[in-house]
Amino acid sequence: MKSAGDSLYANRVKVYPKAVKGPARRVKWAILAFCLFVYYTVPWLRWDRGPGQPDQAVLLDLDGQRGYIFGLEIWPQEIYYLTGVLILAAVALFLVTSLFGRLWCGYSCPQTVWTDLFMAIERAIEGDRNARMRLDQAPMSAAKLGKKLLKHAVWLVIALATGGAWIMYYQDAPTLTVALITGQAGSSTYFFVGLFTATTYVLAGWAREQVCTYMCPWPRFQAAMLDEQTLTVTYQKWRGEPRGKHKAGDPWDGRGDCIDCKQCVAVCPTGIDIRDGIQLECINCGLCVDACNEVMDKVGRPRNLITWDTLANQEAKTKGGAGHYKLFRARTFIYIGALLLLSAVMAVGLFSRAKTELTVLRDRAPLYVGLSDGSIRNAYTLKIINKQRAVQSFRLSFTGLDGAQLSARSQDDQDVPVAALRLAPDSVGTFRLFVKVPKAQLKAERVAVTLTVENSETGERAGADSLFIGPSVP
């Protein structure tokens, strides 16, 4: 039980990760380079969509209300595709986590990538772990101030490039770059560049492991994806204990292979001791594996005292068995099945997308108009979406009432033929439709009707249901 003087919170203990070499570190550098290359170069890729269309391969055009991903164009009403992509990503993350633990966190999460980059800059300027610790503990001097200023200046440059590149996914990259440099970009653009610059600088430069431990929700529930067959970074306690210091020439009888050098702790980006078992802070990066293998080589003991292994294997080895890795199991099949099903649904949806859509809104005031010839007229607002990249002509039809006469007007109040409603490429056309029906044809106060548009060139049809309202029928 805590006493009255105990605090519920503890000050942050700064982590000074040590540089390490090995397979895990090389893979992390390779993925870091690949991720940064993709992030910074994708906005500059071009894709020819024809005259008057943006030629940026990947662009979320907020002003034009379109999303472009190479040859795919997403309209605002198709935002459900984004939802589908996010669900696919979530299921894929569940699958990877169930197989290999927090592989995403350790290698490709943006927080991990940029934090690794910032720490590399820090090491290049201030030195490795011990040098940085001594520098922080030393009194302020010109040399210390110079190193600190240089480090933060480089961090800010990287953060600025990060924020600027992010905005380029929403505006044309070459045009935006010129506008930013010449001071001609809009105030909102500068605001968001500044916002992403600040967040990158703070999260990757200052917060670091605090983001993974306290801000990110994934560590809280990723344990639900793990089981006894999940590969995670593991300290082989059965082999390493009892641990203790070891001098050259001393026998290894009656003791474990761990010499308690704490190099696994020194290289850990979150500052934990993997020998304490699986922990929330562990991002499964494997740097402790590299560090431990280096030590094992020096003391002449077998490698992989710390390794990737499953809980089932470790239990079997503790009892003297060999153990085995079971890749396919119930949850694996569930995740793979869900992934395949969702992918199929998304693919069918994308390949069967309609190029024409119709929405109808009937006027509510007045509900109807009685004309001098005794007929009843209703008015509708039609919105026809033409997703083709060429001018299209549409033929309008009205079913549900015999003897209906149609007339239409464009947005600029010009009469247009209902048999040839022309729409510009990649646009939404708005028309006013007037439907006149002889009163004798009305058998009810409300009649269900259907409006249909047909592309005169492709034959594609789109329809929408509505009502025709007239006076009460005796």
N, C-alpha and C positions, 0 to 999 in steps of 0.2 A: 504494500500500500504506500502511495506517495505521501510524503510529508508536506506540510503547508508551504515549505520553502522550495520544494522541487518545481522545476519548470516543465511544462508540457512540451516545450520546444527546445531544440539544441541548435547551436550555431553550426553553420556548414563547416566541415573539415575539408579544406581545399585538396583536390586530388592532383597529383603531379605524375601523370603517366610517363613511364620510361619508354624510350625507343626500343624496338625489338625487331629481329629479323627472323624470317621463317616462312613456310608455306602460307599460313593464315594471313600474315602481314602482306605477302605479295598479292594474294587474292584480293585483299581489301584495297590495296593500291590500284589494282587493275579495275575493280568495280568502281572505285572512286573516279578514276580517270574516264571510264566509259560514261558514268552518270553525268559528270560535269560536261563532257563533250556533247552528249545528247541535249542536255538542258540549254547550253549556250548556242548550239548550232541550229537546232530545229526551227527557231523563228526565222532563220535566214534561208531556209529551203523554199524554192519556188514551185508553183504548180499552175499550169496554164488552164484557166477556166473560161477563156473567151473574152471578147471585148466588154469592157465595163465591169468586169468581175475582179475581185481581189485575187492576186496571184501568189499569196503566201500559203504555203502548203498546210500549215496548222495555224488556225486563226479563230479566236472567239470574238467575232465582230459584234460588240454590244450595240453600236450605233446602227448597223445594218440588220441587227436581230438575226444573225446567222452564226452557226458554228461550222467551220470548215476543217476537215481532216483528210488531206489529200483529195481523193475523188469523191469523198462523202460530204454531203451538205445536210446539216441538221437545222430544222426550223424550230421556232420557239415552242410550238405545240408538240414537238417531238422530244421534249426534255426527258420523257420517260426512258429514252435510250441512255441518257446519263445515269439515271437510276439503275438501269440494267448493268451498265459498266461497273458501277460502284458495288453492286451486289456480287458480280462476277469476281471483282478484285477481293472482296471480303471472303468469299468461299475459297478462292485460291490461296489466300493468306491462311485460312483455317487448315487447308490441306498441307501446305508447306510446314506450318507450325506443328501439326500432328506428327509429321515425318521427321523433321530436323530441328524442332525447337524454334527459338527466336532468330531464325536465319535472316529475316527481313530487318530486324532491329540491328543485328550485328554488322550487316554488310551494305544494305541499300536504302535504308531509311534516310530521308533528307537530313534529319538532325545528325545522324551518324556521319554522313558524307561530309557535310560542311564542318562539323566539329573536328573530324580527322584533318581536314584541310587547314583549319585554324590552328590546330595543335602542331601541324608540320611547320607552319610559319613561326609559331612560338619557339619551337626547338631550333629552327635555323637562326633565329635572332638572339635568343636568350640562353641557348644550350639545352642539354638533356636534363633529366630529372634533378640530379644533385645540384647542377649549376643554377637551375631555376629556383630551387629551394634556398640556396645561399643568396641569390640575388634578391629574393623577396624579404629575406631576413636582414639584409644589409641596410645600413642607413642610406638615405637619399643622397645621391651624388650625380655629377654630370653624366658619368657613364651609364648609371642606372636609369636616369631620366631619359637619356637618348635612346636606350634600348626599348624602354616602355613606349615612348612616343612613336618610334619606328614600327614597333609591333602593332600598335593600335591603328596607326595610319594605314598599314597594309591590310589589316582587318577591315577597315572602313572602305578601302578601295574594292576589296572582294565583295563586301556586303552591298556596296553601291552597284557593282556589276550584276550581282544577284537580283537586286530589286529592279534594275533596269531591264534585265533579260525577262523577268516575269511579266512586266508590262508589255513587252513585245509580243506576247502571246495574245494580246487583246488589241493591238494596233500594228499597222504595217511596220516591220522592223527598220528598214532603211529610212523611211520617212520619219519615224519616231526618233531615231538616233540623231538625225539632222536637227529636228525640232528641239530635242533636249540640249544639244550642244549650243545651238544658237539662241536658246532662251525663248523659243516660240511655242513650246508645248503648253497645253492648258494647265490651269492650277490643279485640277483633279489628278492629272498625270503626275505632276511633281509631288503631290501629296502621297500618292500610292507608291511612287518610287522611294520617297523618304520613309514611308511606313515599312516597306519590305526591307529597306536598308537597315533600319533600326532593329527590326525583329531578328534579322540574320545576325547582326552584330551582337545583340544581347544574348540570343539563344545559343549560338555557336561559340561565341567568345567568352561569355561570362557564365551563363547558366549551365551549359554542357550537360553533365550527368544528372543535374537536377531536373531537367526536362524529362529524361527517361524514367527517373525514379518517382517524381511527384506530379508532373504535368500530364504525361501521356497516360491515357486510360488502358492501353493495351496490356501492360504488365499485370494489371489487376485481374483480368479475366483470361489471359492467355493460358493460365494453368489448366483451365477447363479443356483445352485442346491437347494437352499432354497426357500420355499414358506410359505404361511400363516399357513400351517398345519405341518410344520417341528418342531419337539421337540428340543428346545434349552434351555440352562440355562437362566432363565428369572427372573428379579426383578419385583415383582408385585407392580408396582407403585401405582395402585389404592388403594392398602391396606397399603402401607408403607408411603405414603405422607399425610400431611406434616411431615417430619422427624425432629428429634431434641433429645437432651439429655433427659433422664428420670431418675428420682430418685424414690427409693422404696417408695410406698405409694401415689405417685402422681396419679391423675386420668388419664385415657386414652381418655377421651372425647375430641373431636375436634382436634385430632392429629392422625398420622399414627403409625404403629407398629415399624417402623425403628427408632432406638435410635441413629443412626449416630455414631456407635462405630468403624466403618471402619474395622471390623474384616474380612469382605469379601475381602477387598483390601489387608490386611496383609497376607492372605493365598494364594492369587492369584500368580501362578508361573510366570505370565507375568506382574504383577503389575498394572492391570487395575481396574477400579471401575465398577462392573457389573451394578450398578444402573444407569449408563449412557446409557444403552441399549446394543444391539448387536454391537460388535466391531470387527475389523479385528484381533486384538490380542487375542481375547478370543478363547481358545482351547476346550471349552465345557467339562472341566474335572469335574466340579461339586464340587470342594473343597470349594467354597464359599457357596454352599448349606449346607455342613456339618458345616461350621463355623457359619452361620446364625442360623441354627437350634439349635446349642448349646447355642447361645445368647438368642433366643426366649424361650428356656426352663428355662433359668435363670430369665428372666423377667416375666415369666408367660403368654406369648402370644402364639397363635397357631404357629405351625411349618410351614415351606415351604413359608416363605416370599420371599425367593429366591428358585426357584424350576425349574424343567424341564416342560416347557409348550409351547404351540403354540401361534403365534401372533393372530390367530383367537379366541382362547380361552380367551386371555387377553383382546381383544376388547369386547368380549361378557360379561366378568365379570365386566369390567369397566362400562358397561351399565346396570349391575344388572342381567344379564343372567347367565346360567350355563356353556354354551359352550360344545363342544364335539370334540373328536379327530378323524379325518378322515384318517385312515391308507391307504386305497386304493384310489388312485386318478390317473389322467391321466399320470403324469410323473412316478408314481410308476409302472403302468402297462407297460409303455414304457421301463423302465430300466429292469424290470423283464423279459419282452419278449426278449429284447436284450441279457440278461444274459442266458436265456434258449436256445436261438437260437445259440449263440456262443458256449455254452457248448456242445450242440448237434453236432455242426460242428467239434469241437475239439475231441469229443469222437469217432465220425465216422472216422475221420482222423487217430486217434491213433489205433483203432481196425482194420482198413483196410489197415494198412501200408504194403507196399510190402517188402518182404524179399530179393528180387533181383532187381537190377537196372542196366541199361545199358546206356552208353554214347558212341557215335561214333564221331571220328574226322577224316575226310578224309585228306590225304596228299595234300598240295597245290603246292609243288615243288618236283618233276615235277607233272603236272596235271595228266598225264598218261604216261605209258611206252609201246612202241611197241615192242613186242617180235619177235624172229626170226621165229617163226611158224605162224606169221601173226596175232596173237591174241593181245588184248589190256589188260593191267593190271593196276588196281588202288590199292593203298595201304591205309589202314585205321588203326587208333589206337583205340582199344577198351578198355574200362574200365568197368569191371563187378564188381558190389558190392554184396558181399555175407554177409547178415546180420544174417545168421544162426550160431549157436555156434558149428558147426561140419563141417568137410570137405565136400564140395559139388562138384558134377560133372555137367557140363552144356553142352548142345548140341547146336551148332550154326547153324543157317540156314540163307539163303540169297534169297530174293524174289524180282522180278521185271525184271530180265533178264534170259532168258532161256540159258542153256548151261554153266552157270557160274561154275568155278572150284575154290574151296577155299583151302587156306593153311594158317597156323598160326604159329607164333613163340612167345615164352615166352620172358620175360624181359631179361633173360640171353641168348637170341638168340638160344634157343633150339626149334626144331620142335615139335609141339604139335598137337594132333588130334583134328579137329574142332568138332568132335562128342563127345569129352570127355575132355573139358577144366576144369581142377581141380583147385579149390580155397580153400585156407586155411580158417579156421573158422574166422568169424567176420573180413573180410579183403576186400581189393580192389585189384583185379587182372588186370594187364595191359598186353595186347597182341597186336602183330602186325598181321594184317590180310591182305592177298594178294588175290585179286579177279581177275581171268583171264577169259576173255570172247572172243569167236571168233569174229573177226571184222564183219563178215557177220550178226551177231545177233544184231548189233547196228543200230537202225533205227533213232536215233537222236544223236546230240552231247552231250546232257545231258539227262540222264535217272534217274527218281526217283526210288530208291530202298529202301528196308526195311531189316534191320538186326534184327534177333530175337535170344535170348538165352532162352533155356528151361531147368529148373532144372530136371535132370534125375530121381531124387528120389521123389520130391514133385509135379512135373508137372507145377510149377509156371513159367510163361513166362514174359519176359520183352523185349520190342522192341525199336528201334530208326530208324528214317528216315534219309536218306543221298542221295547222288548222285553218279552215275557212269559216268565219263567223258571220252570221246574218241575224235578222230579226227572229223573234219567237215564231214558231210554226204552229198554227192552230190545230 
